[in-house]
């Protein structure tokens, strides 16, 4: 939802910016220079990594570029000396999907529950915030130790899942609070008035109205989980997730394979963001299409 | 489409949210089948709570609500066969006009073809055919209201409940939609209960006006009765169009009495049948603003009339009449609605001392 709002703001901004250049004060040029510097500082290092990942066999970790090929991408998949990249990638995706589903379902339910006051709601809220602000590394160590003391082996689909949820759930619920403000309780009452059962009200009114917001929560859940490191480090057990694998590679792999991995995971992140935004836009298009039919 | 059984009876209905204060305090009310009833009162007087209790969105703390002679407390809105139109209209924002109107049929499990046919018939009835595929946000306020009305009416309710249905519209549209509501009610032939805080809206629409204050009914009856013969000071002042004067009875003589106050003396008042007055008793009387005539101070009183003297403090031209505000009879604002031609014959202006004259029999004694 935030992305959508930003998009509308920026189109509005563009319209306003289109004016005579002689109107501009010196502050415009100072801020423009500062912004350009910011963009270079933000994207420069990332771009170098993407470019360097396309070197051939002779490639090294620094410029200049040596050749051009997809050699290091192949190296990644082949699981030779680079480590278990494809395995950790699969685990990360499965984990992110599980985290997304659980986050969306529970954030939705919590959002519905927090619309009214209930016994202990403040306590639940602060516990949630607590888990959000607690240092992830410490929280991860705590969960790892807890599993150890209970004699349960840590694993990416048990302890790491829980550790990641301690981060994505509060986040999702906070987003849900903002999303819930779109929901007018008159709609639910009207649905009841028209004979809808509670389940029908949720299925036919509440969920469709909140759909863009729920997609936003899903997007948060997925991306937060997909690149989660601190909480996962001590809870993933024997098999690494992708961020852990990358981290261990920085310690012992000194080839552009590391860069290739960076490129691949960035592409995947963008794909996921693209799919989410695309589905939000699709929802809006479908609504707009109705208008065109009638005109 | 008269369905009968749309008569409503509230017996000792009370609603309290905290067990101490009462939003609705012991209401007894009978609304006949097919009536257009307006619940009128300031915000917080309990009128919306009564509506929501009849609709089944809230339960009374005590008392019975009967629709068609059957106690409906605890039943769902559908079982009561009531339908409610919300102040915000509560149109589902993601559904087209057709899908909004067909919603009640959809949750009842009608097939798509069947419910669309019925919805389209209803859409035609409210003149929205060309908008059937639009979303609510693409409609004007008046069109949204018609969608809300159609959506409520498609369930074939025996009672339609309207919560401040006109308050979201601008003045011009409000008067137009007011006529449309009245037409819809005649077409459907069912009981309408309409909550409003606008006096003119209530008396223009209603067969029966219920004036409420602080959870209690202050007066209920036909619009003309409530307007012309208010029972008490509250109703007279809330409905408006009346000057209320307080004083003490000072002299009783057969069919007439005299009343006096701090800043005036000798207002003659009629002795209504069945009302006993005693010497020295405190009394409020109401005189309609349009029953008052103004002449310059020192003029003659016609037979059978009485007057108070005061200074004009303000004049508002209203087209068909002129609203003249005076300081008289100890009231902050004593108002006369003088017919336009008559006002300009007298050529009165602010600061002039005048006599406000009315027929003694036109004064109305309040409880």
Interface residues (C-beta under 8 A of the other chain):
Chain A: X184 X186 X187 X189 X190 X191 X192 X193 X194 X195 X196 X197 X200 X204 X205 X208 X209 X287 X290 X291 X293 X294
Chain B: X55 X56 X57 X76 X77 X78 X82 X83 X84 X86 X87 X88 X90 X92 X93 X94 X96 X103 X104 X106 X107 X108 X130 X131 X132 X133 X134 X135 X138 X151 X152 X155
